[in-house]
Amino acid sequence: EEHYREALKVVREENQKLFDSHMKLLSEEALKNAVGYLDQSCRREIEENAWLKEEVKIYRKEESDLKASVQLLEEENTSLVAELIDIKLQHLRV
């Protein structure tokens, strides 16, 4: 009985995966068909929108990289200033 439950569970999961992939394909096909009925200016607007989304992704990645670089530089700068202060204090003691 346990074996059949497990087998049924596996079959249900596989069916769900197949259903999900089939629905995704149908959704993509429906979108392509719908775009085919649009006029040229609407198609261009959709293409530009997709292009802008990609540009935003690139910008956000560059922004996060720059923020990380700035943080590292600030930490380095802070440690250098601390070293400089320590050296000046040592010279004042002498």
C-alpha positions as CSV (number, residue, x, y, z in Angstrom):
1,E,0.0,0.0,0.0
2,E,2.8,2.4,0.9
3,H,4.5,1.6,-2.4
4,Y,1.4,2.5,-4.4
5,R,1.0,5.8,-2.4
6,E,4.6,6.8,-3.2
7,A,4.1,5.8,-6.9
8,L,0.9,7.8,-7.0
9,K,2.7,10.8,-5.4
10,V,5.5,10.6,-8.0
11,V,3.0,10.4,-10.9
12,R,1.0,13.3,-9.5
13,E,4.2,15.4,-9.2
14,E,5.3,14.5,-12.7
15,N,1.8,15.4,-14.1
16,Q,1.9,18.7,-12.3
17,K,5.3,19.5,-13.8
18,L,4.1,18.6,-17.3
19,F,0.9,20.6,-16.8
20,D,2.9,23.7,-15.6
21,S,5.3,23.4,-18.6
22,H,2.4,23.0,-21.0
23,M,0.6,26.0,-19.6
24,K,3.8,28.1,-19.8
25,L,4.1,27.1,-23.5
26,L,0.5,27.9,-24.2
27,S,0.9,31.3,-22.4
28,E,3.9,32.1,-24.5
29,E,2.1,31.1,-27.7
30,A,-0.9,33.1,-26.8
31,L,1.2,36.1,-26.2
32,K,2.9,35.7,-29.6
33,N,-0.5,35.4,-31.3
34,A,-1.8,38.5,-29.5
35,V,1.3,40.5,-30.5
36,G,0.7,39.4,-34.1
37,Y,-2.6,41.2,-34.1
38,L,-1.2,44.5,-32.8
39,D,-0.2,47.4,-35.1
40,Q,3.4,48.3,-35.8
41,S,3.6,51.1,-33.2
42,C,2.3,48.9,-30.4
43,R,4.8,46.2,-31.3
44,R,7.6,48.8,-31.3
45,E,6.4,50.0,-27.9
46,I,6.5,46.4,-26.5
47,E,10.0,45.9,-27.9
48,E,11.2,49.1,-26.4
49,N,9.7,48.2,-23.0
50,A,11.5,44.9,-23.0
51,W,14.7,46.7,-24.0
52,L,14.2,49.2,-21.1
53,K,13.7,46.4,-18.6
54,E,17.0,44.9,-19.6
55,E,18.7,48.3,-19.3
56,V,17.3,48.7,-15.8
57,K,18.6,45.3,-14.8
58,I,22.1,46.3,-16.1
59,Y,21.9,49.7,-14.3
60,R,20.9,48.1,-11.0
61,K,23.7,45.6,-11.2
62,E,26.2,48.4,-12.0
63,E,24.8,50.4,-9.1
64,S,25.1,47.6,-6.6
65,D,28.7,47.0,-7.8
66,L,29.6,50.7,-7.4
67,K,28.0,50.8,-3.9
68,A,30.1,47.8,-2.9
69,S,33.2,49.5,-4.3
70,V,32.5,52.7,-2.5
71,Q,31.9,50.9,0.8
72,L,35.3,49.1,0.4
73,L,37.0,52.4,-0.3
74,E,35.4,54.1,2.7
75,E,36.5,51.3,4.9
76,E,40.1,51.5,3.5
77,N,40.0,55.3,3.9
78,T,38.9,55.0,7.5
79,S,41.7,52.6,8.4
80,L,44.2,54.8,6.7
81,V,43.0,57.8,8.6
82,A,43.2,55.8,11.9
83,E,46.8,54.8,11.0
84,L,47.7,58.4,10.3
85,I,46.2,59.6,13.6
86,D,48.1,56.9,15.5
87,I,51.3,57.9,13.8
88,K,50.8,61.6,14.7
89,L,50.0,60.7,18.3
90,Q,53.2,58.7,18.4
91,H,55.2,61.7,17.1
92,L,53.6,64.0,19.6
93,R,54.6,61.7,22.5
94,V,58.2,61.8,21.3
